[in-house]
Amino acid sequence: MARRLCERRLLQAGAVVTSFVDSAAALHALAAASPHICLVDVHLEHETGLRAAANLRTAGFRGMLAFLTATPELVDGKAAALLRADSILSKPPELSALVRLLETARNQPTLEFARTRRA
């Protein structure tokens, strides 16, 4: 429910939205796309959002990273900083917070998804 609400608010803010339920599906899609922002729910069903974000960064995602959580005060700030997180948003995020995030992303230089090479 929170995911669908977030999707609707992002669409209202003018974003193109593609959502995934786990990092494996996201990594597969990111191999063909270069999104500017990746929003990651801290409390995923099969893995933690921090682990999912680490998988994205390890695979070469260099875009903006924002975490969504019902309890922002419980997010490991050091882990989020190590993953170069740009924001931690409360669920459900306010439309104004998403608009600010999108505006920041639009003002960034073009980001490329660095594909990892396997030997």
N, C-alpha and C positions, 0 to 999 in steps of 0.2 A: 504494500500500500504506500509506504513512504517513497519507494522507488518510483512508482507511477506519478505521485504528486511532484516529486523532484523533476521528472521528465517533463510534465506539463509546465512547470514553472520555467524550466530552461527553454522550452519551445516558445513560451510567452516572451521570453527575453531575447528571442531571435537566434537561438542556437540550433545547430543540427545535432540531434541526439541519437546515439546508439548505446544500448545498455546491455550488460552481460551479468550473469549470476556468479561467475567465478573468473579467476585470473587466466585460466587455461583458454577459455573462449575469447577473452579480451586480447591475450597475446596473439592468438591466431588472427584475429581481425586487425590488430595493430601492424601486423607484418605487411598489410596492403594499404594502410592509411597513416596519416600524420596528424593526429588530433592535437589541438593546442592545449586542451585540458582533459584530465582524467579525474573524475570524481570517484572516490572509493569509500564504500561503507565500511566502517571499522568492524562491524559485527556481521560478517558474512556467514552463511550457513555451513560451509564446508572448510573454511579457512579464515584466518584473521585478515582484516583489511590491511594491516601492516605487512603481513606476509605477501598478500596480493600486490601491494605497492612495491615491495622489494623485488618481486618477480618482474614487474614492469620495468623498474629501473635497471635491473640486471640484464634484461633483454634489450636495453638501449633507449627506453622512452625518456625523452628529455623535456617534454612539455611541462606545463603547470600541473601540480598534483594537489588535490584538495580532499580532505577526509570529511566524511559525514558521520555524525554520531549523536545519539540521544544524550550522551553524558560526556561533553567535551573535556571536563575536568579530569576524567579518568584516562584520557588518551596519553600514552607515553610520549611526552614532548621531546625527549632526547631521540627516540626512535624516529619520530616524525621529522625532526631536524636532519637526522642522518640521511633520510630519504628525500631531502630537499623539498619537503611539503611547503606549499605556498599558503595554505589555509586549513583551518579546522572549523567546520560549520556544524551548528546544531541542527538536528533533524526535527521536524521538516525545515529545510532552509527557507529563510525569507526571500521573497523575490528580489528585494533590493540587494541582498548579499550576493545572489547569483548574478545580478546585473553588474555589480562591481567586479566580480571575478571575470566575467566575460569581457568587460571593458579593458581590464588589465591584460587579458590574453590577446585582445585585438591590437593592443599597442606594443606587443612583443614582436621582435623580428620573426620571420618565418622559421618555424621549428621543423626539424627533420627527425624522423624516427630512425635511429641508427640501428641497422640490422646487424645482429651478431653473426659472425662467420664461423661455421663449424669446420673443424679440420678433418 
